[in-house]
Amino acid sequence: MEKERIILGIDPGTTIMGYGILRIINNKPALEAMGVLELSKYDNHYLKLQRIFERVTGLIDQYHPDELAIEAPFFGKNVQSMLKLGRAQGVAMAAALNRDLPIFEYAPLKIKMSITGNGNAAKEQVADMLKRYLKIPSANMLPQLDATDGLAAALCHFFQTNNPVQAPKYHSWKDYINKNKEKVKNEK
């Protein structure tokens, strides 16, 4: 029987919110959907927050993800921008909590590092690595990099939680020695 898991990734924002959905079947991730929610057309900040809540709830109801991976706000110089970004993230998280969806938060540096190997990678580099790794046709790539940032959060979560190589478990020192005889030096 195939094991399936769906991860919703979100790049929160009050101008554009990006999202990506990964479907994992037998530990192989594939793009299910990605897109953006354009919020610049709304003047009212609270209306933007309402739209974020509605869209995230709609995505959860449509795709039935098992987990939400969301980009954490980064510390910027503009306190007002950071406050608005934190509100956008909080509303997206509230939508997930409203649907009993577990939430996992990742710093932008961690996401970029897990996708490209470089925590300072440009958004374009992240998008290109996603395209290659997930084998996304160019026609399916969106011009808004916020969509690939949301997808990157989902893939980062997959990488962080999908560790196929499990470390051996030991119950005691005796158990360790019995399972690792080649590492034990016997001195007489």
C-alpha positions in Angstrom: 0.0 0.0 0.0 1.3 3.4 -0.9 1.9 5.8 1.9 0.7 9.4 1.1 1.3 12.7 2.8 0.4 16.2 1.8 2.3 19.3 3.0 0.9 22.9 2.5 3.7 25.5 2.5 3.0 29.2 3.0 5.1 32.3 2.4 3.0 34.8 4.4 2.7 38.4 3.2 0.3 41.3 3.2 1.0 42.2 -0.4 1.3 38.7 -1.9 0.9 35.4 0.0 2.6 32.5 -1.7 1.6 28.9 -1.3 2.8 25.5 -2.5 1.4 22.0 -2.0 3.5 18.9 -2.1 2.0 15.4 -2.4 4.4 12.8 -1.1 3.9 9.2 -2.2 6.3 6.6 -1.0 8.7 9.3 0.2 8.8 10.9 -3.3 7.6 14.6 -3.3 5.8 16.0 -6.3 4.2 19.4 -6.9 0.4 19.3 -6.4 -0.3 23.0 -6.7 1.2 26.4 -6.2 -0.1 29.9 -6.4 -0.4 33.3 -4.9 -3.0 35.4 -3.2 -2.7 39.0 -4.5 -3.6 41.4 -1.7 -2.3 44.7 -3.0 -5.7 45.6 -4.4 -7.1 45.9 -0.8 -6.5 49.1 1.0 -7.8 47.8 4.4 -5.2 45.8 6.3 -7.9 43.9 8.2 -9.6 42.9 4.9 -6.2 41.5 3.8 -6.0 39.4 6.9 -9.5 38.1 6.3 -8.6 37.1 2.7 -5.5 35.3 4.0 -7.6 33.4 6.5 -10.2 32.5 3.9 -7.7 31.4 1.3 -5.7 29.2 3.7 -8.9 27.6 5.0 -10.0 27.0 1.4 -6.6 25.4 0.5 -6.9 23.1 3.6 -10.5 22.2 2.7 -9.5 21.5 -0.9 -6.2 19.6 -0.6 -6.6 18.1 3.0 -2.9 18.6 3.9 -1.4 16.7 6.8 0.8 19.5 7.9 1.4 23.2 7.4 5.0 24.5 6.9 5.2 28.3 7.2 8.0 30.7 6.8 8.8 32.6 10.0 9.0 36.4 9.8 12.6 37.6 9.7 13.9 40.6 11.7 13.9 43.6 9.5 14.7 47.2 10.0 11.1 48.4 9.5 9.1 47.5 12.6 5.8 48.3 11.0 6.4 45.9 8.1 7.5 43.2 10.5 4.3 43.7 12.5 2.1 43.4 9.4 4.0 40.3 8.3 3.6 38.7 11.8 -0.1 39.3 11.6 -0.3 37.7 8.2 1.6 34.7 9.5 -0.6 34.5 12.6 -3.8 34.6 10.6 -2.5 31.8 8.3 -1.6 29.8 11.4 -5.1 30.5 13.0 -6.7 29.0 9.8 -4.6 25.9 10.2 -5.4 25.6 13.9 -9.0 26.1 13.1 -8.8 22.9 11.0 -6.6 21.0 13.5 -3.6 21.1 11.2 -0.1 20.8 12.8 2.1 23.8 12.1 5.8 23.8 11.5 7.7 27.1 11.3 11.0 27.6 9.5 13.3 30.6 9.3 14.0 31.9 5.7 17.7 31.0 6.1 16.8 27.4 7.0 14.5 27.1 4.0 17.0 28.5 1.6 19.8 26.3 3.1 17.7 23.1 2.8 16.7 23.8 -0.8 20.0 25.3 -2.3 22.7 24.6 0.3 23.1 28.3 0.7 21.2 30.3 3.3 21.8 33.5 1.4 20.5 32.2 -1.9 18.4 34.5 -4.1 14.7 33.7 -4.6 15.5 32.9 -8.2 18.0 30.3 -7.1 15.4 28.7 -4.8 12.9 28.6 -7.7 15.4 27.0 -10.0 16.3 24.3 -7.6 12.7 23.5 -6.9 12.1 23.3 -10.7 14.9 20.9 -11.1 14.3 18.8 -7.9 10.6 18.4 -8.4 10.9 18.3 -12.2 8.4 21.1 -12.7 7.9 22.1 -16.4 8.8 25.7 -17.2 5.2 26.4 -18.2 4.0 25.5 -14.7 6.4 28.0 -13.0 4.8 31.2 -11.9 6.4 34.6 -12.3 5.7 35.5 -8.6 8.5 34.0 -6.6 6.3 34.1 -3.5 4.6 30.9 -4.9 8.0 29.1 -5.0 8.8 30.4 -1.6 5.7 28.7 -0.3 6.6 25.6 -2.1 10.1 25.8 -0.7 8.7 25.9 2.9 6.8 22.7 2.1 9.9 21.0 0.7 12.1 22.1 3.5 9.6 20.5 5.9 9.7 17.3 3.9 13.5 17.3 4.1 13.5 18.0 7.9 10.9 15.3 8.7 11.8 12.6 6.2 14.9 10.9 7.5 15.0 7.5 5.9 18.3 6.6 7.6 17.4 6.0 11.2 20.2 5.9 13.8 20.4 2.6 15.5 18.6 2.4 18.9 20.4 1.0 21.9 18.8 0.1 25.2 22.0 -0.1 27.3 25.8 0.0 27.0 25.7 -3.8 26.8 23.3 -3.6 23.9 25.6 -1.1 22.2 28.7 -3.3 22.6 26.8 -6.4 21.3 25.8 -4.5 18.2 29.1 -2.8 17.6 31.8 -5.4 18.4 34.1 -4.0 15.7 34.3 -0.7 17.6 35.2 -2.1 20.9 38.9 -2.5 21.7 39.6 -5.2 24.2 42.8 -4.4 26.2 44.3 -7.0 28.5 
